[in-house]
Amino acid sequence: MKNETKEITKEGLTVLSLFDGISCCLLALEKNNIEIKHYYSSEIDKNALLIQKTNLSADTRFHQIGDVRQINGEDYANIDLICAGSPCTQLSSINSKDRSGLEGEESSLFYEFIRIIKEIRTARTTNKPLQVLLENVWSMKKSEKEKITKTLGEAMNLDIQPIFIDSAIVAPAHRRRLYWTNIPYTPINPVDIKYQDIIVNGWVDREKANVLLSSHLTLTHGIERYFKMNIGNIIYMDENFGNQSKSSQLLQYPMLLNNSSYNWTETRGKLDEYAFYNDCYRIPSVLECERLMTIKDGWVSNVSGVSKTGKYKAIGLSMTVDVISHLLSPLLLKHLN
């Protein structure tokens, strides 16, 4: 076993990342200084693909392999690690219209992950362990969580129980997720990083940002949604205004908006991300959203050809890099022994 792990260290890990998005698993491995021999990415979203291409087109380790439904696990029989963030669309409590769970149109793609694991294990010609990491929302129904646990356990012939982690323990934003992995887990040491620490200008009214969604608040009536539904994130122009009570802010805001002469139709697509057009607040920039997810600066924000909305969505659907980095960190120690 020692010779095998030394060989892995020398050559690097071979990784299969399903529903790879903007390749946060790769960023997490790099953050741990874990060598990568091959990184096979399965993704079909056009914005995510362009972000990947911009950052990784010259990286000979990186291979884009397309739709998860077209993958034959036998072709990746001897990989070291399989990562997946299968769609939460019909699992999440945010989707009040369709909570059909793992039988839903998108969330049922979880079973492709299971199919590929079974095909890999059947075709495997090495004794080295197959490491697995799966991420999904914590707000799913208990029955769906149990179904994932049971199905993955049967596929791996292991008891793999979900781990709950709120990304706020290492990041400036909340992101409550469940993780299933057979990599040894140790609790995360908290990191003292706050929402205020990562913004370019302005002031925020909370220590940690709300969960990042793929859509954001408007500059007209977004403050109402922010307070009444606790959704989205805003950055205040004036700390004194931000320190007032919710009721006082909601009372004053219409006047501030009116006096600002903010006109959405005139500024659409031309906004300076750091300007306070409504004389009250702005939404986090793409760069700031990267930082909220501990994605390195510029990975998304510097990409050309993707709309701002597309960038927000790509980040909102990604993983918190520093959480994944912690979960994968034992692989470095293992391969160095």
URFEN-V692923 format. One record per run of one state. SS is the DSSP state (H for helix, E for strand, L for the rest). FROM is the first residue (numbers start at 0). LEN is the number of residues. If there is no record, write none. Layout:
BEGIN
SS;FROM;LEN  SS;FROM;LEN
END
This chain:
BEGIN
L;0;1  H;1;10  L;11;1  E;12;6  L;18;5  H;23;8  L;31;4  E;35;7  L;42;3  H;45;11  L;56;5  E;61;3  L;64;3  H;67;3  L;70;2  H;72;4  L;76;4  E;80;4  L;84;16  H;100;3  L;103;3  H;106;17  L;123;7  E;130;7  L;137;4  H;141;15  L;156;6  E;162;4  H;166;3  L;169;3  E;172;1  L;173;2  E;175;6  L;181;13  H;194;4  L;198;4  E;202;1  L;203;5  E;208;1  L;209;12  H;221;7  L;228;6  E;234;2  L;236;2  H;238;4  L;242;3  H;245;15  L;260;3  H;263;4  L;267;13  E;280;2  L;282;3  H;285;7  L;292;15  H;307;9  L;316;4  H;320;8  L;328;1  H;329;7  L;336;1
END
